[in-house]
Structure formats: C-alpha cells, structure tokens
Amino acid sequence: MPYLFLILLSFISIASHSKTTHEVSFSLIDLDSQKIFDQKEQNASMVLASVSKLYSLPFSLEKLGPQYQFETKLFIKGKIKNGILNGDLYLVGGADPYLTSAHLMSLAQALLNKNIFKINGQFYFNQSYIPLIKNLDNIGLEDQPDNPSLSALNVEFNRFNVNTKNNLTIPNLEHIKIEESKKKLVDLNYTYEKSKFLEERWKKLKKTNKSWESLPAKNSGLFTAHYLKYLAEIMGVNLPQPKELQDLSSKGLKLLSRHKSLPLIELSTLAMEYSNNLMAELPYLVARKESSQNLNEWLKKRFPKIKWKKTHLKNGSGLSYSNKTSSSELSLFLKNNFKTMYNDRSFMSLLSTVGHSGWLKNRLKTPNFAFHVWAKTGSLHYVDNIAGYLFTKSGKRLAFNILIQNADNLEILKNNRLSKRAKNLRKSSKKWSFKAKQIQNQLMQKWINTI
C-alpha cells in the first residue's frame, strides 16, 4: 500500500502550470449510513463529461417511464392506382435515438407491400416534435462524428462515412456534397459550408491515410428523409425530393407503417454501457418537453436534502464543458439512488462493471477486483471521471466518484480550439488520460482492499 500511495502522490503533485496537472476530486460514502470514508476537494466544481448520464437518465426514466417507446411513423395521403400514390408521403419523427437503417428499410418496404412504386405528389418530413439542434454543444471540432445534429428524426446516430479518394458518401445520399478545398485549418479534415438549399456541403481540407472518415449530419431530419429515399430506391420505389413540413395536420393522413423503439429502460442500459450521446440526450429532451421541467429543477425538487450548489447541467449527454458538479453532491445523489427500481430493474444494474462490461471491461480485470465496482465513466480532453458503486473485501457498500481534470488546458481548448497550442494539447491528452485512469485504479484498489 505505501508504494501505491507514493505513486498516487507523484501524479497528483505535479506543478500546477504543467500540461500534465491532474486536479483530483473524490468522495466515498457508506450506503448504509452517512459516514464518509474518504474525500478530497469534494466541494470543487468539476466538469462531468458523460458521467452526466447518471443524472439525466434517471430523470428521463422517472418522467417518461421505463417502458416508454419512441415512434417513427410513415403516413400517406391520397389514393393508390396502378402502383402510383396520387398524393403525398409523410415521414414523422418521435425522437427515437436508436433508429437504424434496418428500421428505415422496413418502413420503405411498407410502400412496396402496398404496391406503391411512385409518389405523384410530395415527400414531406416532420421533425418538429423536438426542434432541430445543430449540434449537442459548441465543443471540440466541427467534423467530430459524436457531435451531430439531432431532432425528432434521427438515423444511425446521424453519422455518415466519406470515401476519402472519391469524396462519395456511404450511404450515397444526393443531398450531401463533399468538395476539395485549398484552404487549410489546424487539426480539421473537413469544414461545413452552409447552404441556402436543402443540402449539406462539406469542404475537404487535407489528405489522409484513412480510406474512410466519419462526419456528423448537420440536419438530422433531412438526413433521415434522404436515407429513407435512398433505401426505397434500392427496392425500386421512387420518392420525390424530401421537403420539411413544420406544421403537420393529421387530417386525411393514413398510417402506412411505424417503428417503435426499444423500451427506455433498455435504451438507458445501452446509453450507460456505450456512453452514446443521442441515447441520453433525446430521452432527456422528450422528458423535459413532456414534464415542463429541466434537469436542474428536478434535482432540487426530487432530492431537497442535497444542497446542489455546484451542480449545473446544460444537456443530458455530457458533451459540454458547462455540465458541472461536485464530488460531494454526486456521491449523495448516488447514495439516494442505490435502491431505486425501474419496474424490476435496479438503477445500479444499468452501470458497467470493472473487469467485465462496457468501458470498464478492461479496468481492474483480475479475480480480486472484477465485479467490485459498478460505475459510469466520462471523458473529454483533460477530463476523466468515474462514478458509481464500490464493494469492499470487508463487505462495505459505498457510493463513490473520482473526478479528474486540468482546468487550464480546458480553457485553452474551449476558447482557442483551432490554435496550434490546442492541437498539441489534444495530441498529448491520451497520455494525460492514461495517468488519470491509473490514479482512479489505484484509489479503487486501495478502497476495496483496506476499507
């Protein structure tokens, strides 16, 4: 133990001006009492990253219910004659965060099954149930695929692939245009060019050794509609160019087909295990809309004994520098939720397990420590967190979190993200994150063995 403690001190005690500084905050609370076993800088304001999902998913589950399902619907209006729909087609979104190409193909096949091969009218898409958000947050680089647009219509997490040799996309959607550019920007491979028309234009800034690059769709509803058009045409069903319809009247509409998502409790499990941003953000937006209450308000009302002085949540996914909390408040929240059940599923069982599953599969992967920690991780450049439940060798049940950041580097990345200095920081962040995880692992091992 003394040797591990010395290693820990060596990481934490790096000079504050260094790029490798690790500002560490943690709290360890007994689940059966209010006893605090260990803590450090427990009241500091810390960036949460994807650990935010520990707050947002319980909010969504409570407001919408664990069996809530998101629906994507396909309507027709008019009459079918000789394989032609003399009328209009409507694709209407219900904010499904896990709509896939297979689900869209099933909707497209509903046209074929009704002997509709052509639309003699308009193809409308409606994404107004959740208004279009162009990206989750103004964080990082604009071409990063995990920060796409989102709305009531989404498919394949609103990402697409680009062939770097011919600049064509998979799927080959006609509204997405990739063009070469002589312009160069630090650390950007592609930059988005705004367009007046129903299309997306990207400029390719530099060559890469990769065969494919992933990019985020900037209009999720348009992206989903064109995806459906593409799949329908593969089967020989020709659809008009999609047009957005903001105000949808149900008068005269006939339901052709619908897709219901997995129940929210299953989506929440996937969101926790794979830290998927859309699977956390879209349920949160729907829950906020349906309940007329945001996450910050809910926390204060639902858990009034926690002071909530340092907790502020801008979104549900955690892809933001603005989502912050304190180690103390987070541990108390976890303590209060330990016995929470969603029908027959416990809150704790949604989390990943060290040595076994999710992002914790390869952490503490030994017979002595596996399954002793159930937790959610969260990381951004110079943010690395873990929070959840820990079970000691002596039988103690504890709520814990270890939050680590470098505030100086975060400021540079936030305010000068396209600078050379920011580019260099992003390159060196993996080494920083590796040390942060070592700090967390050593603390967890110490607590499991000694408390």
C-alpha positions as CSV (number, residue, x, y, z in Angstrom):
1,M,0.0,0.0,0.0
2,P,2.7,2.6,0.8
3,Y,4.2,2.1,-2.7
4,L,0.8,2.7,-4.4
5,F,0.3,5.7,-2.2
6,L,3.6,7.2,-3.3
7,I,2.8,6.7,-7.0
8,L,-0.6,8.4,-6.4
9,L,1.1,11.4,-4.8
10,S,3.5,11.7,-7.7
11,F,0.7,12.1,-10.1
12,I,-1.4,14.5,-8.1
13,S,1.5,16.7,-7.0
14,I,2.6,17.8,-10.5
15,A,3.2,21.5,-10.7
16,S,0.0,23.5,-11.5
17,H,1.5,25.1,-14.6
18,S,2.3,21.8,-16.2
19,K,0.2,20.4,-19.1
20,T,0.1,17.1,-17.2
21,T,-1.5,18.5,-14.0
22,H,-4.2,16.3,-12.5
23,E,-6.7,18.1,-10.3
24,V,-8.3,15.3,-8.4
25,S,-11.6,15.4,-6.5
26,F,-13.2,12.3,-4.9
27,S,-15.8,11.3,-2.3
28,L,-16.6,7.9,-0.8
29,I,-19.8,7.5,1.2
30,D,-21.2,4.5,3.1
31,L,-24.6,3.4,1.6
32,D,-25.9,2.3,5.0
33,S,-25.0,5.4,6.9
34,Q,-23.8,9.0,6.3
35,K,-20.3,8.0,7.1
36,I,-17.7,9.5,4.7
37,F,-14.7,7.1,4.4
38,D,-12.5,9.2,2.2
39,Q,-12.7,12.6,0.3
40,K,-10.5,15.2,-1.4
41,E,-11.6,18.6,-2.8
42,Q,-15.1,17.2,-2.5
43,N,-16.7,20.7,-3.0
44,A,-14.7,21.7,-6.1
45,S,-16.7,22.4,-9.3
46,M,-15.7,19.7,-11.8
47,V,-16.6,19.1,-15.4
48,L,-18.7,16.0,-15.6
49,A,-18.5,14.8,-19.2
50,S,-20.5,11.6,-19.8
51,V,-20.9,11.0,-16.1
52,S,-23.8,13.5,-16.6
53,K,-25.8,10.5,-17.8
54,L,-26.0,9.4,-14.1
55,Y,-28.2,12.4,-13.6
56,S,-30.1,12.7,-16.9
57,L,-31.2,9.1,-17.5
58,P,-32.9,8.7,-14.1
59,F,-34.7,12.0,-14.8
60,S,-35.9,10.6,-18.2
61,L,-36.9,7.2,-16.7
62,E,-38.9,8.8,-13.9
63,K,-40.7,11.3,-16.2
64,L,-41.4,9.0,-19.2
65,G,-41.5,5.6,-17.5
66,P,-39.2,2.6,-18.1
67,Q,-41.4,1.1,-20.8
68,Y,-41.7,4.3,-22.9
69,Q,-41.2,3.8,-26.6
70,F,-40.3,6.3,-29.3
71,E,-42.2,6.0,-32.5
72,T,-41.3,6.9,-36.1
73,K,-44.3,6.9,-38.4
74,L,-44.9,6.8,-42.2
75,F,-48.2,8.3,-43.4
76,I,-49.8,8.6,-46.9
77,K,-52.5,10.9,-48.1
78,G,-54.3,10.3,-51.3
79,K,-55.3,7.3,-53.5
80,I,-53.2,4.5,-54.9
81,K,-53.7,3.5,-58.5
82,N,-51.6,1.4,-60.8
83,G,-48.6,1.5,-58.5
84,I,-48.8,5.3,-58.1
85,L,-49.7,7.2,-55.0
86,N,-51.6,10.2,-56.2
87,G,-50.9,12.2,-53.1
88,D,-48.3,12.8,-50.5
89,L,-45.9,10.8,-48.3
90,Y,-45.1,11.9,-44.7
91,L,-42.2,10.8,-42.5
92,V,-42.9,11.9,-38.9
93,G,-40.4,11.6,-36.1
94,G,-40.9,10.8,-32.4
95,A,-37.3,11.4,-31.3
96,D,-36.1,7.8,-31.5
97,P,-32.4,7.8,-30.5
98,Y,-31.8,4.3,-31.9
99,L,-33.4,4.3,-35.4
100,T,-31.2,2.2,-37.7
101,S,-31.0,1.7,-41.5
102,A,-32.8,-1.7,-40.9
103,H,-35.7,0.1,-39.3
104,L,-35.9,2.6,-42.1
105,M,-35.7,-0.2,-44.7
106,S,-38.7,-1.8,-43.0
107,L,-40.6,1.5,-43.4
108,A,-39.6,1.7,-47.0
109,Q,-40.8,-1.9,-47.6
110,A,-44.2,-0.9,-46.4
111,L,-44.5,1.2,-49.6
112,L,-43.6,-1.8,-51.7
113,N,-46.1,-4.0,-49.8
114,K,-48.8,-1.5,-50.7
115,N,-47.8,-1.7,-54.4
116,I,-46.6,1.9,-54.3
117,F,-43.7,2.4,-56.7
118,K,-44.0,6.2,-57.3
119,I,-45.3,9.2,-55.5
120,N,-47.3,11.7,-57.7
121,G,-47.1,14.4,-55.1
122,Q,-44.7,15.5,-52.3
123,F,-42.5,13.7,-49.8
124,Y,-42.6,15.6,-46.5
125,F,-40.6,15.0,-43.3
126,N,-41.6,16.4,-40.0
127,Q,-39.1,16.7,-37.1
128,S,-40.9,19.4,-35.1
129,Y,-41.7,17.3,-32.0
130,I,-38.1,18.1,-30.9
131,P,-36.9,21.1,-32.8
132,L,-33.7,20.7,-34.8
133,I,-30.5,21.2,-32.7
134,K,-27.4,21.7,-35.0
135,N,-25.1,20.0,-32.5
136,L,-25.1,18.9,-29.0
137,D,-22.7,21.6,-27.9
138,N,-20.1,24.0,-29.4
139,I,-17.3,21.8,-28.2
140,G,-14.3,20.3,-30.0
141,L,-14.0,20.3,-33.8
142,E,-16.9,20.6,-36.1
143,D,-16.1,17.4,-38.0
144,Q,-16.2,15.1,-35.0
145,P,-18.9,12.5,-35.6
146,D,-20.0,12.2,-31.9
147,N,-21.4,15.8,-32.0
148,P,-24.1,15.7,-34.7
149,S,-27.4,17.5,-35.1
150,L,-30.5,15.9,-33.6
151,S,-34.2,16.3,-33.8
152,A,-37.4,14.2,-33.7
153,L,-35.9,12.4,-36.8
154,N,-32.6,10.6,-36.4
155,V,-31.0,7.6,-38.0
156,E,-27.7,5.7,-37.4
157,F,-26.8,8.3,-34.7
158,N,-26.8,11.0,-37.5
159,R,-23.3,10.0,-38.8
160,F,-22.2,9.1,-42.3
161,N,-18.9,7.8,-43.9
162,V,-16.9,9.6,-46.6
163,N,-14.7,7.8,-49.1
164,T,-11.5,9.9,-48.9
165,K,-10.5,9.1,-52.5
166,N,-13.6,10.0,-54.4
167,N,-15.4,12.1,-51.8
168,L,-18.6,9.9,-52.1
169,T,-20.6,9.0,-49.0
170,I,-22.0,5.8,-47.6
171,P,-24.9,5.7,-47.9
172,N,-24.6,7.7,-51.2
173,L,-27.0,10.5,-50.3
174,E,-27.5,13.0,-53.0
175,H,-28.0,16.0,-50.7
176,I,-24.5,15.7,-49.2
177,K,-21.7,17.2,-51.3
178,I,-18.0,16.8,-50.5
179,E,-15.6,19.1,-52.4
180,E,-11.9,19.6,-52.3
181,S,-10.6,22.9,-50.8
182,K,-7.2,24.6,-50.9
183,K,-8.0,26.2,-47.5
184,K,-6.2,24.7,-44.5
185,L,-7.3,24.8,-40.9
186,V,-5.4,23.4,-37.9
187,D,-6.5,19.9,-37.0
188,L,-9.6,19.9,-39.2
189,N,-10.0,17.4,-42.0
190,Y,-13.4,18.8,-43.1
191,T,-15.3,22.0,-42.6
192,Y,-19.0,22.5,-43.0
193,E,-20.2,25.0,-45.6
194,K,-23.6,26.5,-45.0
195,S,-26.1,26.2,-47.9
196,K,-29.3,28.0,-48.7
197,F,-30.9,24.9,-50.2
198,L,-31.9,21.5,-48.7
199,E,-28.4,20.1,-48.9
200,E,-25.2,19.8,-46.9
201,R,-21.9,20.9,-48.3
202,W,-18.6,20.0,-46.8
203,K,-15.1,21.1,-47.8
204,K,-12.3,18.6,-47.6
205,L,-9.3,20.4,-46.2
206,K,-6.5,17.8,-46.2
207,K,-5.5,14.4,-47.4
208,T,-5.5,11.5,-45.0
209,N,-4.1,7.9,-45.0
210,K,-7.5,6.7,-44.0
211,S,-9.8,5.1,-46.6
212,W,-12.9,6.4,-44.8
213,E,-13.8,9.3,-42.5
214,S,-17.0,9.7,-40.4
215,L,-18.8,13.0,-40.4
216,P,-21.8,14.3,-38.4
217,A,-25.1,15.2,-40.3
218,K,-26.0,18.8,-39.8
219,N,-29.8,18.4,-40.4
220,S,-30.9,15.2,-38.9
221,G,-34.4,15.3,-40.3
222,L,-33.2,15.9,-43.8
223,F,-30.6,13.2,-43.4
224,T,-33.2,10.7,-42.2
225,A,-35.6,11.5,-45.1
226,H,-32.8,11.2,-47.7
227,Y,-31.8,7.9,-46.1
228,L,-35.3,6.6,-46.5
229,K,-35.4,7.8,-50.1
230,Y,-32.1,6.0,-50.8
231,L,-33.3,2.7,-49.3
232,A,-36.7,2.9,-51.1
233,E,-35.0,3.4,-54.4
234,I,-32.8,0.4,-53.9
235,M,-36.1,-1.6,-53.9
236,G,-37.4,0.2,-56.9
237,V,-39.7,2.7,-55.2
238,N,-39.1,6.3,-56.4
239,L,-39.6,9.1,-53.9
240,P,-39.6,12.8,-54.6
241,Q,-37.0,15.1,-53.1
242,P,-37.9,15.5,-49.4
243,K,-39.3,18.8,-48.1
244,E,-39.6,19.8,-44.5
245,L,-43.1,20.4,-43.1
246,Q,-43.2,22.2,-39.8
247,D,-47.0,22.2,-39.1
248,L,-48.4,18.7,-39.5
249,S,-52.2,18.3,-39.7
250,S,-53.5,14.7,-39.3
251,K,-56.5,15.4,-41.5
252,G,-56.7,12.9,-44.3
253,L,-53.5,11.1,-43.2
254,K,-53.4,7.3,-43.2
255,L,-50.8,5.4,-41.2
256,L,-48.8,3.2,-43.5
257,S,-46.2,1.9,-41.1
258,R,-44.5,2.7,-37.8
259,H,-41.4,1.7,-35.9
260,K,-41.4,1.5,-32.1
261,S,-38.1,1.8,-30.3
262,L,-36.7,-0.4,-27.6
263,P,-38.3,0.5,-24.2
264,L,-36.5,3.4,-22.5
265,I,-35.0,1.1,-19.8
266,E,-33.2,-0.9,-22.5
267,L,-32.1,2.2,-24.3
268,S,-30.8,3.6,-20.9
269,T,-28.7,0.4,-20.4
270,L,-27.2,0.9,-23.9
271,A,-26.6,4.6,-23.2
272,M,-24.8,3.8,-20.0
273,E,-22.7,0.9,-21.4
274,Y,-21.6,2.5,-24.6
275,S,-21.9,6.1,-23.4
276,N,-24.0,7.0,-26.5
277,N,-24.8,10.7,-26.6
278,L,-28.1,10.6,-28.6
279,M,-29.4,7.8,-26.4
280,A,-29.1,10.1,-23.4
281,E,-29.9,13.4,-25.0
282,L,-33.1,12.6,-26.9
283,P,-34.9,11.0,-24.0
284,Y,-33.9,13.9,-21.8
285,L,-35.3,16.4,-24.4
286,V,-38.6,14.5,-24.6
287,A,-38.8,14.2,-20.8
288,R,-38.2,17.9,-20.4
289,K,-40.8,18.7,-23.0
290,E,-43.4,16.4,-21.5
291,S,-42.8,17.4,-17.9
292,S,-42.1,21.1,-18.4
293,Q,-39.2,20.7,-16.0
294,N,-35.4,20.7,-16.7
295,L,-32.8,18.5,-15.1
296,N,-31.6,21.2,-12.6
297,E,-35.1,21.9,-11.3
298,W,-35.8,18.2,-11.0
299,L,-32.7,17.5,-8.9
300,K,-33.5,20.3,-6.4
301,K,-37.1,19.2,-6.1
302,R,-36.5,15.4,-6.1
303,F,-33.5,15.5,-3.7
304,P,-34.1,18.5,-1.5
305,K,-31.6,17.4,1.2
306,I,-28.7,17.8,-1.2
307,K,-27.6,21.5,-1.4
308,W,-26.9,21.4,-5.2
309,K,-24.6,24.5,-5.0
310,K,-22.1,23.2,-7.6
311,T,-24.3,21.2,-9.9
312,H,-25.4,22.7,-13.2
313,L,-26.4,20.7,-16.3
314,K,-26.7,22.2,-19.7
315,N,-27.6,19.0,-21.5
316,G,-28.2,15.3,-20.8
317,S,-25.4,13.7,-22.7
318,G,-22.4,15.4,-21.0
319,L,-20.8,16.6,-24.3
320,S,-20.2,20.0,-22.8
321,Y,-17.7,21.9,-20.7
322,S,-20.7,23.5,-18.9
323,N,-22.0,20.3,-17.2
324,K,-20.5,20.5,-13.8
325,T,-21.0,19.1,-10.3
326,S,-19.1,18.5,-7.1
327,S,-17.9,15.1,-5.9
328,S,-19.8,15.5,-2.7
329,E,-23.2,16.2,-4.4
330,L,-22.7,13.4,-6.9
331,S,-21.9,10.8,-4.2
332,L,-25.0,11.9,-2.2
333,F,-27.1,11.5,-5.4
334,L,-25.7,8.0,-6.0
335,K,-26.4,7.1,-2.3
336,N,-30.0,8.2,-2.7
337,N,-30.5,6.2,-5.9
338,F,-28.9,2.9,-4.8
339,K,-32.3,1.3,-4.1
340,T,-34.1,2.9,-7.0
341,M,-36.0,0.4,-9.1
342,Y,-37.5,0.8,-12.6
343,N,-40.1,-1.9,-12.5
344,D,-37.9,-4.9,-12.0
345,R,-34.6,-3.3,-12.9
346,S,-32.3,-1.6,-10.4
347,F,-30.5,1.7,-11.1
348,M,-27.1,0.2,-10.2
349,S,-27.6,-2.7,-12.7
350,L,-27.6,-0.2,-15.6
351,L,-24.0,0.6,-15.0
352,S,-20.8,-1.0,-16.5
353,T,-18.8,-3.4,-14.4
354,V,-15.0,-3.5,-13.9
355,G,-13.3,-6.4,-15.5
356,H,-16.5,-7.4,-17.3
357,S,-18.6,-4.9,-19.3
358,G,-18.7,-1.6,-21.1
359,W,-15.9,1.0,-20.9
360,L,-14.8,-0.8,-17.7
361,K,-14.3,-4.2,-19.3
362,N,-10.5,-3.9,-19.1
363,R,-10.2,-2.0,-15.9
364,L,-9.2,-3.9,-12.7
365,K,-9.6,-7.1,-14.7
366,T,-8.3,-9.5,-12.1
367,P,-10.1,-12.2,-10.0
368,N,-9.6,-10.0,-6.9
369,F,-11.3,-6.8,-8.2
370,A,-13.7,-7.8,-11.0
371,F,-17.3,-7.0,-10.3
372,H,-16.4,-5.0,-7.2
373,V,-17.1,-1.7,-9.0
374,W,-20.3,-0.8,-10.9
375,A,-19.9,2.6,-12.5
376,K,-20.2,5.1,-15.3
377,T,-17.1,6.7,-16.9
378,G,-16.9,10.1,-18.7
379,S,-14.1,11.7,-20.5
380,L,-13.2,14.7,-22.7
381,H,-9.8,16.1,-23.5
382,Y,-8.3,16.7,-20.0
383,V,-11.4,15.4,-18.2
384,D,-11.5,11.8,-16.9
385,N,-14.2,10.7,-14.4
386,I,-15.6,7.6,-12.9
387,A,-18.6,7.3,-10.5
388,G,-20.9,4.6,-9.2
389,Y,-20.8,1.9,-6.5
390,L,-17.9,0.1,-4.9
391,F,-18.0,-3.1,-2.8
392,T,-15.0,-3.8,-0.4
393,K,-13.5,-7.1,0.6
394,S,-14.8,-6.5,4.1
395,G,-18.4,-6.2,2.9
396,K,-18.8,-2.4,2.9
397,R,-21.2,-0.9,0.2
398,L,-20.1,2.5,-0.9
399,A,-21.1,5.3,-3.3
400,F,-18.1,6.9,-4.9
401,N,-16.7,9.1,-7.6
402,I,-13.2,10.2,-8.7
403,L,-13.3,13.3,-10.9
404,I,-10.1,14.5,-12.6
405,Q,-9.5,17.5,-14.8
406,N,-7.0,20.1,-15.9
407,A,-8.8,23.4,-15.8
408,D,-6.1,25.5,-17.6
409,N,-6.0,23.2,-20.6
410,L,-9.8,23.1,-20.7
411,E,-9.8,26.9,-21.0
412,I,-7.4,26.8,-23.9
413,L,-9.4,24.1,-25.7
414,K,-12.6,26.0,-25.0
415,N,-11.5,29.4,-26.2
416,N,-8.8,28.6,-28.8
417,R,-9.8,25.3,-30.2
418,L,-8.3,25.8,-33.7
419,S,-5.0,27.1,-32.4
420,K,-1.7,25.1,-32.8
421,R,-1.5,25.0,-29.0
422,A,-4.9,23.4,-28.8
423,K,-3.9,20.9,-31.4
424,N,-0.8,19.9,-29.4
425,L,-2.9,19.6,-26.3
426,R,-5.3,17.2,-28.0
427,K,-2.3,15.1,-29.1
428,S,-0.9,14.9,-25.6
429,S,-4.3,14.3,-23.9
430,K,-4.1,10.5,-24.3
431,K,-1.0,10.3,-22.1
432,W,-2.7,12.6,-19.5
433,S,-5.9,10.4,-19.6
434,F,-3.8,7.3,-19.1
435,K,-2.3,8.7,-15.9
436,A,-5.7,9.8,-14.7
437,K,-7.0,6.3,-15.1
438,Q,-4.0,5.0,-13.1
439,I,-4.9,7.4,-10.3
440,Q,-8.5,6.1,-10.3
441,N,-7.5,2.4,-10.4
442,Q,-5.1,2.8,-7.5
443,L,-7.7,4.6,-5.4
444,M,-10.3,1.9,-6.1
445,Q,-7.9,-0.9,-5.3
446,K,-6.9,0.8,-2.1
447,W,-10.5,1.3,-1.0
448,I,-11.6,-2.3,-2.0
449,N,-8.7,-3.8,0.0
450,T,-8.5,-1.6,3.1
451,I,-12.0,-0.3,4.0
